[in-house]
Amino acid sequence: MKTPKFIPALGAFFVLVALAVSGCGSSVPDNSVAVVAGNPISTQAFNHWMYVAAKQQASQSPGQPVIVPNDPPNFSKCIAQVRAQIPALKSTKDATLKTDCHQLFTSLSSQVMDFLVRAYWYQADAHRLHINLTSTQVQQALATAKKGQFSTDAQFQTFLKSTGQTLADVTYRIRVQQIYTKLLARHPTTVTPAAIQAYYAAHKSSFGTPQTRNMRIVLTKTAAQAAAARKALDKGQSFAKVAKQYSIDPTTKNKGGVLSNVTAGQQDSALSAAAFAPSATVGKLLGPIKGQFGYYVVEVTKITPARSRSLAQSTALIKQQLTTQLQTAAQNAVNNTAKSHWKSKTTCKGSYAMADCAGYKAPKTSSTGAAGSAGAAGSATAAP
């Protein structure tokens, strides 16, 4: 199933909730991990999606066991899982495995909580804005998604089994996705011809290719050596022979001094200024020229004029760029609006706290990470 853009890190996550938005109550019940505007997110729901997250992570490394670190802060069950499923770690110290379980918990729980919390936020904003979504619309969207991803119902059932999800899980995920789409639709994402023309006018130099020149150079340490090289060239000696004898440039010394498809400013500023001067016509020998790295003798061998792309030729690319910008702006607007209305009403238990929770403060980073001391246990249980 296609992952909504607001949950890129997880496959499909949601929790079955009643769409009720209340303004009272902030304490988190014992059987919950958070409360959003009076609506609890149950520990059972959280644990279910931690399992799905762990299953998805394990699938990325064939043969890796599914370790579900959902019992903070002691992680006794997680430690038992590791010992049971990874024989090589059976004798590893509790402290080491606890550190790795905590590390994995931090990685997975922040993703799970982000979806669970924001699923509430989007539903609450839709309720606030009188955006309605019927069961029929959800079922139609589900049918379209299934048809686009699976040829048979058997394939869909295999998908559910392999990801640890249920039909109800995916149906709700579709509902949240459809609500999010309706919230996005309140923001402009259509690119007008006038906007395309204005962008083209402001960035005209970006649409096309600059002038390029092919040249042959000899770079020497001293002006006297450059003069000697220039004299040899004036007498008819080949660039290949002169470059090999006098040049100190490792790139061109044994290649006849050739530089191809050079744009203005690409080389040493003194060399570029001389080679791209109006007087630097094809076949004209220039130098010695004092540069940053020594003294140059240069001859332009070919000039390829700059080419510009017309507005018509550039329209498709500009439209794509502007559309992406508007879509990103719409996503930011939806997320920022939801955050401004509901983050202050989102209370999380300490072990489950993350950036979407009111009053959250990021923990201080330690100079010595757990993975450094965990050794093999870290590679087996920590998030990749």
Secondary structure, DSSP 8 states (H G I E B T S, - for coil): ----TT-TTSSS--------------S--TTEEEEETTEEEEHHHHHHHHHHHHHHHHHTSTT-------STTT-HHHHHHHHHH-GGGTTS-HHHHHHHHHHHHHHHHHHHHHHHHHHHHHHHHHHHTT----HHHHHHHHHHHHHHH-SSHHHHHHHHHHHT--HHHHHHHHHHHHHHHHHHTTS-----HHHHHHHHHHTGGGSEE--EEEEEEEEESSHHHHHHHHHHHHTT--HHHHHHHH---TTTTTTTTEEEEEETTSS-HHHHHHHTSTT--TT-EEEEEE-SSSEEEEEEEEEE--EE--HHHHHHHHHHHHHHHHHHHHHHHHHHHHHHHHGGGEEE-GGG--TTSTT-------SS-HHHHHTHHHHHHS--
